[in-house]
Amino acid sequence: MHLCPKQAIDLENKLNLSKYGLEWSSLGDILYQWRIHPDYNSIKCNTTFKVTEEQYKWIQDNIMNVTTDDKCFELIL
């Protein structure tokens, strides 16, 4: 699944307010770092991140729809 920075920060905010906020802190951390586009700013993290099936399902249920081809980050199951 590919994400743009806008989707990443929206998911990070939703995750912080969810019951998984503390348990999935590493996912929250990467989503927060992905709020910055790597083509325009230097980021100090990978542009891919491996998630569990449960995390992937939660993301699918909570991701905002955007119409952009600017999806520079990837979540891997």
ZIDA-V332136 format. One record per pair of residues at least 12 apart in sequence whose C-alpha atoms are under 7 Angstrom apart, sorted by the first residue. I is the first residue (numbers start at 1). J is the second residue. D is the distance in whole Angstrom. If there is no record, write none. Layout:
# ZIDA-V332136
((I;J;D) (I;J;D))
This chain:
# ZIDA-V332136
((1;74;6) (1;75;5) (1;76;7) (2;71;6) (2;72;7) (2;73;5) (2;74;4) (2;75;6) (3;71;5) (3;72;6) (3;73;5) (3;74;6) (4;70;6) (4;71;4) (4;72;6) (4;73;6) (5;34;6) (5;35;4) (5;36;6) (5;37;6) (6;35;6) (7;63;7) (7;64;6) (8;31;5) (8;32;7) (8;34;6) (8;35;6) (9;31;6) (9;32;6) (9;35;5) (11;62;7) (11;63;6) (12;28;5) (12;31;5) (12;32;6) (15;28;7) (47;73;5) (47;74;6) (48;73;6) (48;74;5) (48;75;6) (48;76;7) (49;74;6) (49;75;5) (49;76;6) (50;75;6) (50;76;5) (50;77;6) (51;75;7) (51;76;6) (51;77;5) (52;77;6) (53;77;6) (56;77;7))
